[in-house]
Amino acid sequence: MSTIDTNMFEPESAILPLLKGTAIDGMAAYEALVKKAQTDRLGFWERLAREHLTWRRPFTKVLDDSNAPFFKWFDDGTLNASYNCLDRHLQDGNADKVAIVFEADDGNVTTITYRQLLARVCRLANALHERGIGLGDRVMIYLPMSIEGVVAMQACARIGALHSVVFGGFSAKSLHERMVDVGAVAVITADEQMRGGRNLPLKSIVDEALTMGGTDDVHTVVVYRRTGGSILWNATRDCWLHEIEAAQPDTCEPEWVSAEHPLFILYTSGSTGTPKGVQHSTAGYLLWTSVTMKWTFDIRSDDVFWCTADIGWITGHSYICYGPTAIGATQVIFEGVPTYPNAGRFWEMIAQHKVSIFYTAPTAIRSLIKASESDKTVHPRRFDLRSLRLLGTVGEPINPSAWEWYAREVGDGRCPVLDTFWQTETGGHMIAPLPGATPLVPGSCTLPLPGIEAAIVDETGVELPNGQGGLLVVKKPWPSMLRTIWGNPERFRHGYYPPELGGNLYLAGDGAIRDPETGYFTITGRIDDVLNVSGHRMGTMEIESALASNPLVAEAAVVGRPDETIGEAIVAFVVLKGPRPTDAEAKKIADQLRAWVGKEIGPIAKPKEIRFGDSMPKTRSGKVVRRLLRSVAKGEAVAQDMSTVENPAVLHQFSEHV
Ligand code: PRX
């Protein structure tokens, strides 16, 4: 690793001073750790694992790479994730520290201490046990943002059951697909969720999913009463969370599991096929979420941490359910949306709860910039944000102007802005600045964390020099990496350790480039057919299959178009079975198809634009020419070489949209 000349960063450093006295204090400390991790890799991870986790039976072997890429870490050690996240704090003097400050959609605030949280987790764990749920069983969680969401996930971890959380914005069909793939025996849900002043159904969606077949093993549906809205009740299967909790004692012996026991399965979109169940381990995953809380977020005992992600995504797993609790932090959990009752909600909450570390998505920042331009009363400067000391972003690239606005208007030029790059598969941060060490540059996630050996390679796996764009890879295994794809080890091996790259490099699926002088990384976007819409990962294939399953549709192709606010907008090109619709019909059919995709996958997958043509532009060998469709979607003139395209005229039809 090249030495970093901090003088080069003068302009930004002057705007954003680094913090003093952080966990990794200064560039020399960072470089020393990187070196340590390189020269004594196993010793580096061993020390961290002994220091940060509480083991029931200590491990004797750090890494088993005999069956690469199916790596095992700390394999003969035993522990329990919920013990590490909860019980530990009853012994370290933090029993009565507030674990969660929950703010509901309507502004109502509830708090829970570590002692109370442990009691609730134990009660639910006992109740699940009583219903025959235990080690290795899979439990679906389909809940709103709530204390109950954390209780449900931790209760599963306590008894060694694997949770699979599905974001509340997914449809019955998507929930069903995941439920069948994972082989669930139980579901934990709520009657309804409240978002932006509206009640939205959850339990009825679970009911619908359970009528779709292949879910006979689901014998229990636990229902959290959130709104009291009316729901249907199946007396043999359904039970109220508050009733089963009330019937149980508030202690529960944890199930001591092996370090490699799967902690959870979380589905994410890939470029092909159905969503894949990313499987994470217990020890390796928990280790890295704890360590990154300390290194990246520099968390201290008096911090108030707020990650605005949903527990249905990996960010909510790592930096709401597990990371903050493992290190005994106080965190804010928010039920609602950033624009309700107005776009000042985030700033108002930061002021009210004295949030010191704030972690959100670039899309949220961009939409709040827009809102504050048209309504000065929701501008962050109108709020007392002096409690903030650190700001972070995740999920998608942040454009320098949004980064600068965030730094200036929210952080008042005092708070480092950390652009953290990572993925569902990586479990925790991979490339991110350290607030006391890394001079910041807008638009760059800067440098890999110590222990993470990231590089950029060409299509044959050869490492490229700085300044040359290529494929982002990780050269060595790390403890929090996914272990496999649930039920599909070959998909794991081929997708993440492709033979074309030599079979020993983890392929992130993103393009990246390093600065010639500093070695800083900039992520240039996915190299596959995965879109990033408002920081949510969507497979184009999934949306295409959903559209193609509509009786009106003969063929569909989906691409992303850069969008100022949401990062990428979904644009669908559709060929109907009947003739190309007239302009008047087109709007109606587009609305129908949008609603259809909402039902098939979820509202987050609805195309922003739908365009109709007589046929799909294809090469003579029958491949859809996505490259051209992307240009058309962007509104670019399609003056490229058309000699390979069968039916170029259709591109002009596709240039019009509704
Ligand atoms: O393309 C990258 C983008 O989000 C993808 C991972 O999505 P997901 O698994 O849903 O996890 C998101 C939250 C960790 C990556 O492959 N991505 C994530 N963070 C960044 C990013 N792109 C640019 N900069 C980031 N900081």
Boltz pocket constraint, residues with backbone or C-beta under 6 A from the ligand:
constraints:
  - pocket:
      binder: B
      contacts: [[A, 268], [A, 313], [A, 314], [A, 315], [A, 393], [A, 394], [A, 395], [A, 396], [A, 397], [A, 398], [A, 419], [A, 420], [A, 421], [A, 422], [A, 423], [A, 424], [A, 425], [A, 431], [A, 445], [A, 508], [A, 509], [A, 510], [A, 523], [A, 525], [A, 526], [A, 532], [A, 535], [A, 536], [A, 537]]
      max_distance: 6.0
